[in-house]
Amino acid sequence: MGDNEVTDKHGNVIHPGDYVGTRIRGGTHEGYVKEIVTDRQRAEEVDVKHPPKVRFQNKDGKMVAHNPGTLEIDDTQ
């Protein structure tokens, strides 16, 4: 694994454009990865705490950021 690679909860490397999802509060957050934030400067620019974070737009159109280890890549999308 390279320095800037992050993996989902199954150890699969997450890339921009992958469809990912996670269960949260009885529902799910899912969407296509827009960005993987790995450095503090970029994290501050997009108001994300404790990188690395995977950012994607959920089904409600809101940008969300999750820890990569909580996500699963969905290859069927």
C-alpha positions as CSV (number, residue, x, y, z in Angstrom):
1,M,0.0,0.0,0.0
2,G,1.4,3.4,-0.9
3,D,1.6,6.4,1.4
4,N,-1.6,8.0,0.2
5,E,-3.7,4.9,-0.4
6,V,-6.6,4.3,2.0
7,T,-8.5,1.1,2.3
8,D,-12.1,0.2,3.1
9,K,-13.1,-2.1,6.0
10,H,-12.2,-5.2,3.9
11,G,-8.8,-4.0,2.9
12,N,-9.7,-2.9,-0.6
13,V,-7.9,0.3,-1.8
14,I,-10.4,3.2,-2.3
15,H,-10.0,5.4,-5.4
16,P,-11.8,8.5,-6.5
17,G,-14.8,7.4,-8.5
18,D,-15.5,4.2,-6.5
19,Y,-19.0,3.8,-5.2
20,V,-18.8,3.4,-1.4
21,G,-21.3,3.2,1.4
22,T,-21.6,2.8,5.2
23,R,-24.5,2.2,7.6
24,I,-25.2,5.2,9.8
25,R,-28.0,6.0,12.3
26,G,-30.3,3.3,10.9
27,G,-29.8,4.3,7.3
28,T,-26.9,4.5,4.9
29,H,-24.5,7.1,3.4
30,E,-23.4,6.1,0.0
31,G,-22.1,7.7,-3.1
32,Y,-19.2,8.1,-5.5
33,V,-15.9,9.1,-4.0
34,K,-15.0,12.7,-5.0
35,E,-11.9,13.1,-2.9
36,I,-9.6,11.3,-0.5
37,V,-8.3,13.8,2.0
38,T,-4.9,12.7,3.4
39,D,-3.1,15.9,4.5
40,R,-4.0,18.4,7.2
41,Q,-3.8,21.4,4.9
42,R,-6.5,20.1,2.6
43,A,-8.5,18.9,5.6
44,E,-8.6,22.4,6.9
45,E,-9.6,23.8,3.5
46,V,-12.7,21.5,3.3
47,D,-13.4,21.5,7.0
48,V,-12.6,17.9,7.7
49,K,-11.1,16.7,10.9
50,H,-8.6,13.9,11.5
51,P,-7.5,12.8,8.0
52,P,-7.5,10.5,6.2
53,K,-11.2,10.9,5.2
54,V,-13.1,9.9,2.1
55,R,-15.4,12.6,0.8
56,F,-18.5,11.8,-1.3
57,Q,-21.9,13.3,-2.1
58,N,-24.6,11.3,-0.5
59,K,-28.1,10.6,-1.9
60,D,-29.4,13.8,-0.4
61,G,-26.8,15.9,-2.2
62,K,-24.7,16.6,0.9
63,M,-21.0,16.2,0.9
64,V,-20.0,13.8,3.7
65,A,-16.6,12.6,5.0
66,H,-16.0,9.2,6.6
67,N,-13.1,7.3,7.9
68,P,-12.1,4.9,5.2
69,G,-12.2,1.9,7.6
70,T,-15.9,2.3,8.0
71,L,-16.7,2.2,4.3
72,E,-17.4,-0.7,1.9
73,I,-16.7,-0.5,-1.9
74,D,-19.8,-1.5,-3.9
75,D,-18.6,-3.0,-7.2
76,T,-22.1,-3.5,-8.5
77,Q,-22.7,0.3,-9.1
